[in-house]
Amino acid sequence: MTVRWDENRAAPGHNASENIAVTVTVTNPDNTTVGCSMNSGVNVMLPDLTCDAPTGDTTPVVGETELYQRHLGNIYGRTISAFNWEMEQETSPGTWVPVSLADSTSDPLSFQFLQPGVNYRLSYNATAAAYGSVPDSSCTSPWLNIGVYGTGVGFQCESELTGPGNLTSDGPHSYSISVDNGNGYNLQYRYILTDWTGDEHVLRTTTSTTDGVFSQSFSLLELGPHGVGNYTLHVEISEVGGAGISHTCEKSIALNVGTLIADFTYDAGGWSNSAVPVGQQICFTNTSSTTPPLALDYSWTISGDPAHNSLGVSGSTDEDLPCLSFSQPGSYTIELQVESASGRTDAKSLTFNVYGLQSISISRSGDAFAPSEQSFSAIGTNITGGYTWQFYPDGSSTSLGSRSGANVTFPFNTPGKYRAEVTGMGPLGPTTAMLEFTLLAPDALAARFKASQYAGIGPFEVCFTDNSVSGTPILTWEWDLDGDGLYELLYDAGNKPASICHTYDGPGTQTLVRLRGRRQQTRQHLPYL
């Protein structure tokens, strides 16, 4: 429900007191009724007419004609029955005398300022006519203080030179200044750029009769001709149209031009800087950038003992650092610093953690026959984590089982070829080693031996150790030591010689030594000089 006040019922005191009553009756389905009511007192007020300060130029130049406007608060749009401007001039400090206006009732008020360095103040009064039983209302505005520029000031800068101070894009970048040029003089705008050394560069000279905001745009390269750095943009404004105005005004703005970013990438053959092996080559690519794109100075620094890197130096001033590697474990920091012509710098550093190469050696012990339980040991170099074992039949990827630890055992139930794989963790990640071996059937015979040396300057003597195995006792041994195909050394279990040795003296020759058992033979081809 909307209630509108009838302004004709207002009392002479600018208000109307009313009482609003609302009654509601509800009828239920059984036709019974329930009622409720509300009473509210309303005091309606009519706002008075208000006069805010007039608006217009408060700092005119000599000879300029300015317009000033009133600002009335007249909510209900009542008719303004009377209106009048008042202007006063300060003849001495604190002494004000009225100024005769050609038309004191017009809105806006037009006034030309002909006296330099004079202070004025401007006000207005207004009356709203009576509305119904509401009486008329009057108000007087506050004074607007006006100060005319001094002698010879036919125009004036009325703002700072504004625009972006931090420049990173190509632009264009616009810079503006507000100029009071109500007299329409032909003004020259001279834009000067000063670099960090104090050198000045005239960017542009142009003329305009604009009264108000004047703007000019420049590219990043214009505002940063020597690359990234700190500059100052300066504008000088003077009258060049022959009006004889000697007055000038100038404004400046500080500029932080361009960006400088030190950066590089590296290629360590798939390794990351958190873990690199000793001897791994690391190559670098300088990806530093600057806007505007002008020349930079570069300085690379390599931490640590120069003898520990393959370049043998602690730094470089080349744009790109050559590939290098580190011969000793440790942490090495590579830093790139870039510097612009203005002396501005940026840097990037990256630390490479270099670790010794990782390896695992495997040993096995146990019966040569199956079924049997075999023992395995892993000895690691630069392995810091635990060991995990997997056991496979030869040529198969299906594991027979797994174990954990440096020393483990595993049962093998049938003769055949097998493969043991062990994986250990270190700073460089996982390292895996493999051992292949054969387990014989219980009744098998394998002729095996080991030589004291496999090459030498003749003549030299080689002694052999019999490592043959058999599920049943070996009855006889036959040796061909000189490679002529004849078995010249024969013995049985009852007359084994204390040593089995032979002297080889043929230069550049290779001798095939054979050992033959009773049921099975194996051959080992041994080269000799």
LOLO-63030 format. One record per residue (C-alpha): residue in three letters; residue number from 1; x, y, z. Coordinates in steps of 0.05 Angstrom, whole numbers. Each point is the difference from the previous one (the first is absolute). Example, Ala and Ser with C-alpha at 12.3 -4.5 7.8 and 13.67 -1.06 7.14 Angstrom:
("ALA"; 1; (246; -90; 156)) ("SER"; 2; (27; 69; -13)) 
END
This chain:
("MET"; 1; (0; 0; 0)) ("THR"; 2; (27; 68; -20)) ("VAL"; 3; (-22; 63; 36)) ("ARG"; 4; (13; 68; -32)) ("TRP"; 5; (-1; 64; 40)) ("ASP"; 6; (-49; 54; -22)) ("GLU"; 7; (44; 61; 3)) ("ASN"; 8; (-62; 47; 4)) ("ARG"; 9; (-14; -27; 70)) ("ALA"; 10; (66; 24; 28)) ("ALA"; 11; (-2; 50; 56)) ("PRO"; 12; (36; 67; -5)) ("GLY"; 13; (58; -30; 39)) ("HIS"; 14; (23; -40; -61)) ("ASN"; 15; (-25; -67; 27)) ("ALA"; 16; (-62; -44; 2)) ("SER"; 17; (-14; -49; 56)) ("GLU"; 18; (-42; -60; -22)) ("ASN"; 19; (-24; -65; 30)) ("ILE"; 20; (-3; -62; -46)) ("ALA"; 21; (-47; -56; 23)) ("VAL"; 22; (-2; -68; -34)) ("THR"; 23; (-53; -53; 18)) ("VAL"; 24; (2; -72; -26)) ("THR"; 25; (-56; -52; 6)) ("VAL"; 26; (14; -73; -15)) ("THR"; 27; (-58; -49; -14)) ("ASN"; 28; (14; -73; 17)) ("PRO"; 29; (-28; -60; -38)) ("ASP"; 30; (-53; -9; 54)) ("ASN"; 31; (-21; 73; -12)) ("THR"; 32; (28; 24; 66)) ("THR"; 33; (38; 66; -5)) ("VAL"; 34; (63; 27; 32)) ("GLY"; 35; (19; 73; -1)) ("CYS"; 36; (64; 40; 12)) ("SER"; 37; (19; 72; -8)) ("MET"; 38; (60; 47; -1)) ("ASN"; 39; (7; 74; 15)) ("SER"; 40; (61; 42; -19)) ("GLY"; 41; (13; 73; 8)) ("VAL"; 42; (35; 36; -58)) ("ASN"; 43; (33; 68; 4)) ("VAL"; 44; (12; 26; -71)) ("MET"; 45; (52; 56; -9)) ("LEU"; 46; (12; 42; -61)) ("PRO"; 47; (75; 15; -10)) ("ASP"; 48; (20; 72; -7)) ("LEU"; 49; (33; 27; -63)) ("THR"; 50; (77; -8; 4)) ("CYS"; 51; (55; 40; -34)) ("ASP"; 52; (67; -35; -10)) ("ALA"; 53; (63; 37; -21)) ("PRO"; 54; (2; 21; -74)) ("THR"; 55; (48; -37; -47)) ("GLY"; 56; (50; 27; -50)) ("ASP"; 57; (74; 16; -11)) ("THR"; 58; (31; 24; 65)) ("THR"; 59; (67; 20; -31)) ("PRO"; 60; (-13; 37; -66)) ("VAL"; 61; (53; 34; -41)) ("VAL"; 62; (-3; 73; -19)) ("GLY"; 63; (-47; 15; -58)) ("GLU"; 64; (-37; -66; 8)) ("THR"; 65; (-77; -3; 1)) ("GLU"; 66; (-27; -55; 46)) ("LEU"; 67; (-69; -29; 13)) ("TYR"; 68; (-26; -13; 71)) ("GLN"; 69; (-61; -41; 18)) ("ARG"; 70; (-46; -4; 60)) ("HIS"; 71; (-16; -65; 36)) ("LEU"; 72; (-70; 0; 32)) ("GLY"; 73; (-31; -54; 43)) ("ASN"; 74; (-73; 3; -22)) ("ILE"; 75; (-28; -70; 11)) ("TYR"; 76; (-72; 13; -21)) ("GLY"; 77; (17; 46; -58)) ("ARG"; 78; (-34; 61; 29)) ("THR"; 79; (3; 62; -42)) ("ILE"; 80; (60; 45; 14)) ("SER"; 81; (-32; 68; 8)) ("ALA"; 82; (63; 40; 12)) ("PHE"; 83; (74; -10; -15)) ("ASN"; 84; (61; 45; 3)) ("TRP"; 85; (76; -4; -6)) ("GLU"; 86; (47; 39; 45)) ("MET"; 87; (74; 11; -14)) ("GLU"; 88; (51; 36; 43)) ("GLN"; 89; (72; 21; -12)) ("GLU"; 90; (55; 2; 54)) ("THR"; 91; (30; 69; -3)) ("SER"; 92; (46; -11; 61)) ("PRO"; 93; (9; -59; 45)) ("GLY"; 94; (-68; -15; 32)) ("THR"; 95; (-35; 58; -35)) ("TRP"; 96; (-52; -19; -52)) ("VAL"; 97; (-41; 47; -44)) ("PRO"; 98; (-58; -19; -47)) ("VAL"; 99; (13; -10; -74)) ("SER"; 100; (-53; 24; -49)) ("LEU"; 101; (-25; -57; -44)) ("ALA"; 102; (-29; 11; -69)) ("ASP"; 103; (-53; -53; 13)) ("SER"; 104; (-7; -25; 72)) ("THR"; 105; (-59; -46; -12)) ("SER"; 106; (25; -44; -57)) ("ASP"; 107; (21; -72; 11)) ("PRO"; 108; (55; -13; -17)) ("LEU"; 109; (35; 65; 15)) ("SER"; 110; (51; 24; -51)) ("PHE"; 111; (57; 44; 25)) ("GLN"; 112; (65; 24; -32)) ("PHE"; 113; (61; 10; 45)) ("LEU"; 114; (40; 60; -23)) ("GLN"; 115; (42; 16; 62)) ("PRO"; 116; (60; -44; 16)) ("GLY"; 117; (14; -25; 71)) ("VAL"; 118; (-68; 19; 27)) ("ASN"; 119; (-42; -43; 48)) ("TYR"; 120; (-76; -5; -8)) ("ARG"; 121; (-55; -37; 34)) ("LEU"; 122; (-67; -21; -29)) ("SER"; 123; (-66; -19; 32)) ("TYR"; 124; (-74; -4; -18)) ("ASN"; 125; (-68; 1; 35)) ("ALA"; 126; (-65; -30; -22)) ("THR"; 127; (-74; -5; 22)) ("ALA"; 128; (-50; -56; -13)) ("ALA"; 129; (-73; 22; -7)) ("ALA"; 130; (-53; -25; 48)) ("TYR"; 131; (-30; -68; -19)) ("GLY"; 132; (-72; -10; 23)) ("SER"; 133; (-1; 15; 74)) ("VAL"; 134; (76; -6; 3)) ("PRO"; 135; (32; 68; 5)) ("ASP"; 136; (58; 24; -44)) ("SER"; 137; (73; -18; 18)) ("SER"; 138; (65; 38; -10)) ("CYS"; 139; (74; -16; 4)) ("THR"; 140; (69; 31; -12)) ("SER"; 141; (60; -40; -25)) ("PRO"; 142; (69; -1; 31)) ("TRP"; 143; (53; 44; -34)) ("LEU"; 144; (42; -28; -57)) ("ASN"; 145; (70; 30; 5)) ("ILE"; 146; (33; 18; -67)) ("GLY"; 147; (72; 22; -9)) ("VAL"; 148; (24; 29; -67)) ("TYR"; 149; (70; -17; -22)) ("GLY"; 150; (51; 56; 2)) ("THR"; 151; (26; 48; -53)) ("GLY"; 152; (23; -34; -64)) ("VAL"; 153; (-31; -67; 15)) ("GLY"; 154; (-44; -8; -61)) ("PHE"; 155; (-3; -76; 9)) ("GLN"; 156; (18; -48; 56)) ("CYS"; 157; (15; -73; 15)) ("GLU"; 158; (-55; -23; 47)) ("SER"; 159; (21; -73; 11)) ("GLU"; 160; (61; -43; 3)) ("LEU"; 161; (24; -39; -61)) ("THR"; 162; (-38; -66; 10)) ("GLY"; 163; (8; -68; -32)) ("PRO"; 164; (30; -69; 15)) ("GLY"; 165; (65; 1; 40)) ("ASN"; 166; (18; -74; -6)) ("LEU"; 167; (6; -20; -73)) ("THR"; 168; (7; -72; -22)) ("SER"; 169; (-41; -5; -65)) ("ASP"; 170; (15; 29; -68)) ("GLY"; 171; (-54; 53; 7)) ("PRO"; 172; (-21; 49; -23)) ("HIS"; 173; (2; 35; 68)) ("SER"; 174; (-41; 63; 8)) ("TYR"; 175; (18; 60; 44)) ("SER"; 176; (-48; 57; 15)) ("ILE"; 177; (2; 69; 31)) ("SER"; 178; (-57; 49; 15)) ("VAL"; 179; (14; 70; -27)) ("ASP"; 180; (-43; 61; 13)) ("ASN"; 181; (1; 33; -69)) ("GLY"; 182; (-67; 34; -1)) ("ASN"; 183; (30; 57; -41)) ("GLY"; 184; (15; -50; -56)) ("TYR"; 185; (74; 15; -8)) ("ASN"; 186; (42; -42; -47)) ("LEU"; 187; (42; -40; 50)) ("GLN"; 188; (63; -40; -15)) ("TYR"; 189; (9; -67; 37)) ("ARG"; 190; (72; -23; 3)) ("TYR"; 191; (11; -71; 28)) ("ILE"; 192; (70; -16; 26)) ("LEU"; 193; (26; -67; 25)) ("THR"; 194; (57; -1; 50)) ("ASP"; 195; (38; -65; 12)) ("TRP"; 196; (36; -24; 62)) ("THR"; 197; (65; 35; -21)) ("GLY"; 198; (-35; 68; -6)) ("ASP"; 199; (2; 1; -76)) ("GLU"; 200; (-62; 31; -32)) ("HIS"; 201; (-36; -23; -62)) ("VAL"; 202; (-55; 42; -33)) ("LEU"; 203; (-55; -49; -17)) ("ARG"; 204; (-51; 45; -32)) ("THR"; 205; (-21; 73; -11)) ("THR"; 206; (-72; 17; -17)) ("THR"; 207; (-50; 57; 5)) ("SER"; 208; (-73; 5; 22)) ("THR"; 209; (-53; 51; 21)) ("THR"; 210; (-34; -52; 45)) ("ASP"; 211; (-33; 26; 63)) ("GLY"; 212; (-1; -58; 49)) ("VAL"; 213; (34; -67; -4)) ("PHE"; 214; (54; -9; -52)) ("SER"; 215; (30; -70; -13)) ("GLN"; 216; (57; -31; -39)) ("SER"; 217; (19; -74; -9)) ("PHE"; 218; (69; -32; -5)) ("SER"; 219; (27; -70; -14)) ("LEU"; 220; (41; -39; 50)) ("LEU"; 221; (62; 8; -44)) ("GLU"; 222; (-9; 76; -1)) ("LEU"; 223; (-6; 2; 76)) ("GLY"; 224; (58; -50; 10)) ("PRO"; 225; (51; 13; -56)) ("HIS"; 226; (57; -30; 40)) ("GLY"; 227; (-38; -60; 26)) ("VAL"; 228; (-26; -16; 68)) ("GLY"; 229; (12; 55; 52)) ("ASN"; 230; (-27; 62; 35)) ("TYR"; 231; (-18; 61; -43)) ("THR"; 232; (-37; 66; 10)) ("LEU"; 233; (-51; 27; -50)) ("HIS"; 234; (-5; 75; 1)) ("VAL"; 235; (-48; 47; -37)) ("GLU"; 236; (13; 75; -11)) ("ILE"; 237; (-59; 43; -21)) ("SER"; 238; (7; 69; -31)) ("GLU"; 239; (-40; 49; -43)) ("VAL"; 240; (25; 3; -73)) ("GLY"; 241; (-57; 35; -35)) ("GLY"; 242; (27; 72; 5)) ("ALA"; 243; (-43; 21; 58)) ("GLY"; 244; (61; 22; 39)) ("ILE"; 245; (-12; -46; 59)) ("SER"; 246; (67; -15; 33)) ("HIS"; 247; (-29; -46; 53)) ("THR"; 248; (17; -74; -4)) ("CYS"; 249; (-19; -60; 41)) ("GLU"; 250; (33; -69; 5)) ("LYS"; 251; (-16; -67; 33)) ("SER"; 252; (37; -66; 6)) ("ILE"; 253; (-14; -73; 15)) ("ALA"; 254; (50; -55; 21)) ("LEU"; 255; (1; -62; -44)) ("ASN"; 256; (23; -70; 17)) ("VAL"; 257; (9; -28; -70)) ("GLY"; 258; (4; -73; -22)) ("THR"; 259; (10; -67; 32)) ("LEU"; 260; (63; -40; 14)) ("ILE"; 261; (-5; -75; 14)) ("ALA"; 262; (60; -46; 10)) ("ASP"; 263; (-16; -72; -18)) ("PHE"; 264; (31; -63; -28)) ("THR"; 265; (-18; -72; -14)) ("TYR"; 266; (44; -62; 3)) ("ASP"; 267; (4; -70; -29)) ("ALA"; 268; (32; -53; 44)) ("GLY"; 269; (-18; -60; -42)) ("GLY"; 270; (-65; -14; 36)) ("TRP"; 271; (27; 14; 69)) ("SER"; 272; (-28; 56; 43)) ("ASN"; 273; (43; 50; 39)) ("SER"; 274; (-21; -34; 65)) ("ALA"; 275; (41; -62; -18)) ("VAL"; 276; (54; -2; -54)) ("PRO"; 277; (54; -55; -7)) ("VAL"; 278; (74; 16; 3)) ("GLY"; 279; (24; 11; -72)) ("GLN"; 280; (-69; 15; -28)) ("GLN"; 281; (3; 55; -53)) ("ILE"; 282; (-45; 60; 14)) ("CYS"; 283; (-15; 49; -56)) ("PHE"; 284; (-30; 70; 12)) ("THR"; 285; (-42; 46; -43)) ("ASN"; 286; (-6; 74; 17)) ("THR"; 287; (-73; 20; -4)) ("SER"; 288; (7; 69; 33)) ("SER"; 289; (-44; 55; -29)) ("THR"; 290; (-8; 75; 2)) ("THR"; 291; (-48; 52; -27)) ("PRO"; 292; (17; 41; -39)) ("PRO"; 293; (42; -55; -32)) ("LEU"; 294; (70; 31; 5)) ("ALA"; 295; (68; -30; 16)) ("LEU"; 296; (17; -26; 70)) ("ASP"; 297; (63; -20; 38)) ("TYR"; 298; (4; -71; 27)) ("SER"; 299; (38; -30; 58)) ("TRP"; 300; (-2; -75; 17)) ("THR"; 301; (26; -25; 66)) ("ILE"; 302; (17; -73; 17)) ("SER"; 303; (7; -15; 74)) ("GLY"; 304; (49; -50; 29)) ("ASP"; 305; (72; -18; -17)) ("PRO"; 306; (12; 16; -75)) ("ALA"; 307; (41; -65; -3)) ("HIS"; 308; (-65; -38; 12)) ("ASN"; 309; (-34; 24; -63)) ("SER"; 310; (20; -19; -70)) ("LEU"; 311; (9; 73; -22)) ("GLY"; 312; (51; 12; 55)) ("VAL"; 313; (-27; 70; 12)) ("SER"; 314; (-43; 36; 51)) ("GLY"; 315; (-39; 42; -49)) ("SER"; 316; (-11; 28; -69)) ("THR"; 317; (-24; 64; -33)) ("ASP"; 318; (-24; -34; -64)) ("GLU"; 319; (-74; 3; -16)) ("ASP"; 320; (-4; -76; 5)) ("LEU"; 321; (38; -42; 50)) ("PRO"; 322; (34; -60; -34)) ("CYS"; 323; (-21; -70; 18)) ("LEU"; 324; (35; -27; 62)) ("SER"; 325; (2; -58; 49)) ("PHE"; 326; (23; -10; 72)) ("SER"; 327; (52; -50; 20)) ("GLN"; 328; (-14; 0; 75)) ("PRO"; 329; (-64; -10; 40)) ("GLY"; 330; (-28; 63; 32)) ("SER"; 331; (-48; 58; -10)) ("TYR"; 332; (18; 50; -54)) ("THR"; 333; (-38; 65; -14)) ("ILE"; 334; (-4; 30; -69)) ("GLU"; 335; (-19; 74; 0)) ("LEU"; 336; (-14; 45; -59)) ("GLN"; 337; (-1; 76; 11)) ("VAL"; 338; (-23; 47; -56)) ("GLU"; 339; (12; 75; 0)) ("SER"; 340; (-29; 55; -44)) ("ALA"; 341; (36; 62; -23)) ("SER"; 342; (-35; 38; 56)) ("GLY"; 343; (32; -45; 52)) ("ARG"; 344; (-64; -37; 17)) ("THR"; 345; (11; -73; 15)) ("ASP"; 346; (-37; -65; 9)) ("ALA"; 347; (26; -69; 18)) ("LYS"; 348; (-21; -73; -1)) ("SER"; 349; (36; -57; 36)) ("LEU"; 350; (-10; -75; 0)) ("THR"; 351; (35; -51; 45)) ("PHE"; 352; (20; -68; -28)) ("ASN"; 353; (9; -57; 50)) ("VAL"; 354; (53; -46; -29)) ("TYR"; 355; (6; -71; 25)) ("GLY"; 356; (50; -56; -12)) ("LEU"; 357; (-19; -55; -49)) ("GLN"; 358; (-42; -56; 28)) ("SER"; 359; (15; -74; -9)) ("ILE"; 360; (-17; -67; 30)) ("SER"; 361; (41; -64; -1)) ("ILE"; 362; (-33; -67; 14)) ("SER"; 363; (30; -63; 28)) ("ARG"; 364; (-32; -68; 7)) ("SER"; 365; (18; -60; 43)) ("GLY"; 366; (-32; -68; 9)) ("ASP"; 367; (-2; -70; -28)) ("ALA"; 368; (9; -7; -76)) ("PHE"; 369; (-59; -47; -4)) ("ALA"; 370; (-75; 6; 6)) ("PRO"; 371; (-41; -4; 41)) ("SER"; 372; (39; 46; 47)) ("GLU"; 373; (-4; 67; 36)) ("GLN"; 374; (47; 52; -29)) ("SER"; 375; (28; 60; 38)) ("PHE"; 376; (8; 68; -34)) ("SER"; 377; (37; 63; 23)) ("ALA"; 378; (-3; 70; -29)) ("ILE"; 379; (56; 51; 11)) ("GLY"; 380; (-19; 69; -24)) ("THR"; 381; (39; 63; -16)) ("ASN"; 382; (-38; 64; 17)) ("ILE"; 383; (-62; -40; 15)) ("THR"; 384; (-36; 32; 59)) ("GLY"; 385; (-67; -37; 0)) ("GLY"; 386; (-19; -73; 9)) ("TYR"; 387; (8; -57; -50)) ("THR"; 388; (-57; -38; -34)) ("TRP"; 389; (12; -67; -34)) ("GLN"; 390; (-39; -36; -54)) ("PHE"; 391; (16; -71; -26)) ("TYR"; 392; (-19; -25; -69)) ("PRO"; 393; (9; -62; -43)) ("ASP"; 394; (47; 17; -58)) ("GLY"; 395; (-37; 35; -57)) ("SER"; 396; (-63; 11; 41)) ("SER"; 397; (-30; 64; 28)) ("THR"; 398; (-43; -37; 52)) ("SER"; 399; (33; 6; 68)) ("LEU"; 400; (9; -62; 43)) ("GLY"; 401; (-1; 45; 62)) ("SER"; 402; (31; 60; 34)) ("ARG"; 403; (43; 17; 59)) ("SER"; 404; (24; 63; 36)) ("GLY"; 405; (67; 16; 29)) ("ALA"; 406; (73; 0; -18)) ("ASN"; 407; (8; -74; 17)) ("VAL"; 408; (-56; -48; -18)) ("THR"; 409; (-13; -74; -14)) ("PHE"; 410; (-48; -31; -50)) ("PRO"; 411; (-18; -73; -15)) ("PHE"; 412; (5; -30; -69)) ("ASN"; 413; (-35; -67; -10)) ("THR"; 414; (19; -21; -70)) ("PRO"; 415; (65; 0; -41)) ("GLY"; 416; (7; 54; -53)) ("LYS"; 417; (23; 70; -16)) ("TYR"; 418; (-23; 57; 45)) ("ARG"; 419; (7; 75; 6)) ("ALA"; 420; (4; 41; 64)) ("GLU"; 421; (-14; 75; -4)) ("VAL"; 422; (11; 49; 57)) ("THR"; 423; (-20; 73; 2)) ("GLY"; 424; (27; 51; 49)) ("MET"; 425; (-18; 73; 10)) ("GLY"; 426; (49; 58; 2)) ("PRO"; 427; (0; 75; -11)) ("LEU"; 428; (-1; -11; -75)) ("GLY"; 429; (-60; -47; 3)) ("PRO"; 430; (-4; -75; -8)) ("THR"; 431; (60; -42; -22)) ("THR"; 432; (-9; -73; -22)) ("ALA"; 433; (50; -57; -6)) ("MET"; 434; (-10; -70; -27)) ("LEU"; 435; (33; -68; 10)) ("GLU"; 436; (-13; -61; -44)) ("PHE"; 437; (18; -69; 25)) ("THR"; 438; (-15; -74; -12)) ("LEU"; 439; (-19; -53; 50)) ("LEU"; 440; (15; -72; -20)) ("ALA"; 441; (-40; -63; 7)) ("PRO"; 442; (21; -44; 59)) ("ASP"; 443; (35; -50; -47)) ("ALA"; 444; (32; 52; -47)) ("LEU"; 445; (75; 10; -12)) ("ALA"; 446; (30; 69; -17)) ("ALA"; 447; (73; 6; -16)) ("ARG"; 448; (25; 68; 23)) ("PHE"; 449; (67; 32; 15)) ("LYS"; 450; (32; 67; 13)) ("ALA"; 451; (68; 25; -26)) ("SER"; 452; (50; 41; 41)) ("GLN"; 453; (6; 48; -59)) ("TYR"; 454; (-28; 5; -70)) ("ALA"; 455; (54; 40; -37)) ("GLY"; 456; (73; 18; 8)) ("ILE"; 457; (68; 8; -32)) ("GLY"; 458; (28; -68; -18)) ("PRO"; 459; (27; -41; 26)) ("PHE"; 460; (-44; 0; 61)) ("GLU"; 461; (-31; -54; 44)) ("VAL"; 462; (-74; -8; 12)) ("CYS"; 463; (-29; -43; 55)) ("PHE"; 464; (-70; -27; -1)) ("THR"; 465; (-50; -13; 55)) ("ASP"; 466; (-51; -55; -10)) ("ASN"; 467; (-71; 25; 18)) ("SER"; 468; (-38; -58; -31)) ("VAL"; 469; (-65; -23; 33)) ("SER"; 470; (-40; -64; -4)) ("GLY"; 471; (-60; -30; 33)) ("THR"; 472; (40; -65; 6)) ("PRO"; 473; (74; -8; 10)) ("ILE"; 474; (45; 18; -59)) ("LEU"; 475; (42; -59; -20)) ("THR"; 476; (52; 28; -47)) ("TRP"; 477; (27; 67; -25)) ("GLU"; 478; (33; 11; -68)) ("TRP"; 479; (36; 66; -18)) ("ASP"; 480; (22; 26; -68)) ("LEU"; 481; (47; 57; 23)) ("ASP"; 482; (36; 16; -65)) ("GLY"; 483; (-60; 2; -46)) ("ASP"; 484; (23; -56; -47)) ("GLY"; 485; (-63; -40; 10)) ("LEU"; 486; (34; -55; 40)) ("TYR"; 487; (-13; -9; 74)) ("GLU"; 488; (69; -6; 28)) ("LEU"; 489; (-17; 6; 74)) ("LEU"; 490; (-45; -55; 28)) ("TYR"; 491; (-15; -18; 73)) ("ASP"; 492; (-54; -28; 45)) ("ALA"; 493; (-24; 18; 70)) ("GLY"; 494; (56; -42; 30)) ("ASN"; 495; (59; 35; -33)) ("LYS"; 496; (-18; 73; -8)) ("PRO"; 497; (62; 43; -12)) ("ALA"; 498; (18; 54; 50)) ("SER"; 499; (-1; 52; -55)) ("ILE"; 500; (-20; 3; -73)) ("CYS"; 501; (45; 50; -36)) ("HIS"; 502; (26; 10; -70)) ("THR"; 503; (50; 49; -32)) ("TYR"; 504; (-21; 38; -62)) ("ASP"; 505; (53; 33; -44)) ("GLY"; 506; (-28; 8; -71)) ("PRO"; 507; (-6; 74; -15)) ("GLY"; 508; (-66; 22; -30)) ("THR"; 509; (-33; -67; 10)) ("GLN"; 510; (-65; -21; 31)) ("THR"; 511; (-7; -67; 35)) ("LEU"; 512; (-65; -36; 12)) ("VAL"; 513; (4; -37; 66)) ("ARG"; 514; (-48; -58; 11)) ("LEU"; 515; (-21; -38; 62)) ("ARG"; 516; (-41; -64; -10)) ("GLY"; 517; (-36; -39; 53)) ("ARG"; 518; (-24; -71; -5)) ("ARG"; 519; (-71; 14; -25)) ("GLN"; 520; (1; 72; -24)) ("GLN"; 521; (49; 51; -25)) ("THR"; 522; (1; 75; -5)) ("ARG"; 523; (48; 45; -37)) ("GLN"; 524; (31; 67; 18)) ("HIS"; 525; (35; 40; -54)) ("LEU"; 526; (58; 39; 30)) ("PRO"; 527; (42; 49; -41)) ("TYR"; 528; (75; 5; 16)) ("LEU"; 529; (57; 42; -27)) 
END
